[in-house]
Amino acid sequence: MTGLRFIAAMLVVSYHAAVTLVPEMYPLVSMGQTGVTFFFMLSGFVLAWSMNPRTTKREFYWRRFARIWPLHALTALAAVVLVFATQGDQSAPQLLASLLLIQGWLGDQHWVYAYNGVSWSLSCEAFFYAVFPFLAVRLSRLEPGKLFRLGATVFVAAVSFLAVLLALVPGFDWGALFYTFPAFRIAEFLVGVCLAIAMRKGWKPRFGIGVGAAAAIGSFLILEIVDGIAPWHTAGPLAGALCIPGFALLIAAHADRDRCGGRPTFAMSPAVVKLGEWSFALYLIHELVLRTALELGPESLAERVVFAVVGVAVSIPLAGAAYAFFERPVEARLRTRRSGGGPVADKPVPGKVLVDH
C-alpha cells in the first residue's frame, strides 16, 4: 500500500511536468491528475482501517495536524521565497488562506493555487479530517452490504451530478470549480472509508492483485485515450470520479495482500516502499522545483524536456531529505508533546500498518 503511494505521486508529478514545462507531452499524461483521487481514497481507507474507538476527537485532530501541517508550512515558506524571487503578484491574504487550508473553498483559481499550488488538496484533506470522526461512528454501524451500496450510490451521484451540469451549462468551467472543491471531492474519501470498514467487518475480496491492477490501469488508460480524442472541459473532477471503482479494487486487493501476506509485488519492494514514504514530501515539493526550472528559461523542446527530467530527478532526493530531517522528526515530536511524553499511536486491525499521506 505504501509503495502504491509513490506510483500515484508520480502520476501527479508527470502531469505537472507536462503542464509546467512540456505541454507537448500533455496528451500522454493528461489523466495524471487522477493520482489525487487515489490519495483521497487511500486517505479515507487508511483512517478507517486504523481507527481506534478509544482515540478522542482532540487526539485525532492533533495527529492529523502533526501529520500534514508542518511540511505544508515549510513548503509554503519556500513558495514565498520563489514568488518574491520571480516578482509574483500573490498577496498576504492568499498566503493566509493557504496556511489555514481554506483555499479549496474559495473558488477563485488565483486563491486556490496561490503560492504552493498543490496544497489545495490539503484543504480538502483538512475537511475530510474534520468530518471523519462523525462519519466513522455512523458508518461503522453498517454491514458490508450496506457499505457497498452506499459507496456505489456516492460514485453514481458524483458522476451524474457533473454530467448533468456539463449537459445543462456546457459553457461554464465546472471542472475548475469542482476539481478543488472539498465538498465534492469528499466522495472519493467516503468510498475509501466504506471499503475499509467493510474489510474490517470481515469482507474479503475474491480477486487478486492482478485484477485490481488491471481495473485501475484499464480505467486510467481508457480515460487517457478518450481525453486525447475529445478533451473534456471537466476532465479533472469527472475523470477522478470515474476512476473510483478501479482504484477501489486496487486498494482492496493490496490491503488484503498486506493483511494476509503472499508473494511480494512491485509495489511491495523495499525501494518502492521507501519512495512511498517520501510521497507526501514529493507531492509538496515537486511543483516548486518544476516552477524554478521554468524560471531558468528553457526555450526549445529539447531543453524543456531536459529541465523537466532534471526537475523530477532533483525532487525525489529532496523529498527524501525533507522526510528524514523534517517531516518525520517534527511529526514525532508534536505527537509526543501532545501525549505528555509518551509515543502516540493508533492500534490498527491485525495486519501491517498502513500510513496515509
Secondary structure, DSSP 8 states (H G I E B T S, - for coil): -HHHHHHHHHHHHHHHHHHHT-GGGHHHHGGGGGHHHHHHHHHHHHHHHT--TTS-HHHHHHHHHHHHHHHHHHHHHHHHHHHHHTT----HHHHHHHHTT-GGGS--HHHHTSSSGGGHHHHHHHHHHHHHHHHHHHHTTS-HHHHHHHHHHHHHHHHHHHHHHHHH-TTS-HHHHHTT-HHHHHHHHHHHHHHHHHHHTT---SS-HHHHHHHHHHHHHHHHHHHHHS--TTHHHHHHHHTHHHHHHHHHHHHHHHHH--S--GGGSHHHHHHHHTHHHHHHHHHHHHHHHHHT---SHHHHHHHHHHHHHHHHHHHHHHIIIIIHHHHHHHHHHHTTSS------SSS------
